[in-house]
Amino acid sequence: MSLKWMLLLGAAMAASAGAQDRQSERLSKMEQRLEFVTRFASAPKSSVPFARSYDFEPLGRHTLLLYESMNRAYLVEIEDFCPDLPTAMSIGVDNKTSSLSAKFDALRIGGRSCRILEIRPVDVKAMKAAQKAEREAAKAAKPAD
């Protein structure tokens, strides 16, 4: 093998390793965020009122925070075979009524229909207050310049 091809192969392997490191770091951050959000989620519900999707935040390979509005969100777990969730830029909600039902409704992610397994309402107000308190504590802990 020529030196040129060995260098190209080495560069490709290094780029691949770097991409895997970034993906691993991103999943780790999602897991930390999931632990935080879970503190504010209530018990699973079989169905919740749901008019439309406002926003979403992937929290791992099969869990997301689905916002109906700025102040109403649900921790949603979907089937395992929707690998595009961590990098999804948009999702769709397949629900037939003005509610969202575990086991019956699905999310469209990356061209796949991913059935909802569990829905947990999140106390968004308490979660935002905790986030604010954490930011203020971190700011206060920083040494002055």
N, C-alpha and C positions, 0 to 999 in steps of 0.2 A: 504494500500500500504506500502510495506516495505521501510525502510530508504534507502536501496541500490537503489531501483527503483526510489525513489524520487530524490536522488542525480544524478542519470543518466539522469532523465528527466530534472532536473534543468540545468545540464551541456549542454544537447542538445539544450535547449531553449537559453542559453547564447551564444552558438556557432552560432545558427541561427541568433540571434540579431546582433552579431558581423559581420557576413557575409553580412547582410542587410545594416549595417552601412558602410562597405567597398564598397558595390555596389553603395550605395547612394552617397558616397564621390567621387567615380570614375565617376558617371554620372554628378555630379556637376562640376568636372574638365573638362569633355568633353563639357559641356555647356559653360564654360568660354572660352575654346579653340574655340568653334564654333563662339562665339561672336567676337573673335579676327580675325579668318579667314574670316568671313563675311565682315569685313571692306575692304578686298582686292579682293572680288569677284565682277565681273561685272554682268550685267543684264543676266537673263536666256537666253539660246540659245536652239533652238529646236534640233540642231545637232552640233557636233564639230568633227574635225579630231582626230582619235584615232587609233594608231597602236597596242599598247600593254600596259598592266598594269605593271607599275614599282614597285609601292608600294601603300599603303593605310593607312589611319588613321581614325578610327571610331570617330565621333564627337557627338554621341548621339544614340538614338534608331532607327532613320531612316535617318541619315545624315552622310556622310563621305567625306573626302578629298581623292580623287583618283588621284594618280600621274601617268602620262604617262612617265615622265622622271624626273630627279632631278630639272629641271627648268620649267616644265609644269604640272599644276595640275588643277583639277576641283572639285568644291563643288557640290556633287551629293546628291539629295534627292531621297529616294526609298520608296516603299509602306510600310505602317505601319505594316504589318504582317510578318516581318522578325526580330523576337526578338533576334536572335543570333548575330546581328551586333556589339553591344558593346563589346562582348568577342571573336569575330571572329579572328582566327589566320591567315586565308587565305580567299581569295575570288576569284571568277572566273568572267570573263566578257563574256556575251553572246551577241555578236554583229555579224551581218552577213556581214558587209562591213568594210572598213577602217575608219569608223566614229562611233561615239557614239550618239545615238538618244534617246531623251526623249520620253516617251510613247511607244516606240517600242522595245528598247533593255533592257536587264536585267543584274543583278549581281547574281551570285550563292553564297549564304551564308548559311553555315550549311545545305547543301542539299536542300535548297529551291531556287527557282527562284524568284528574287525580282525585279519587274519592276521599271525602272528608271522613276521618275516623273519630275525631273528638273535637269538641268546641267548649272553650272555657272563657266566660266573660272576664275581662280585665278591668280593675279599678284604675282607670287612666288618671284620674285626679290624684290619687295617692301615689301612683308611679311617677308622675311628673314632679310632685312635691319631693319625693325621695331623690330623684335625679338632681333637682335644684339644690337640695341639702348636701348631696355628695360633691357637687361642683363647688359650692361655697366652702365646704370643709377642705377640699383640695387646694383652693385658692388661699385660704387662711394658713394652711400648712406650709406653703411655699415661703422660703426665706426672702426677706426684702433685699433688694439690690443695693 
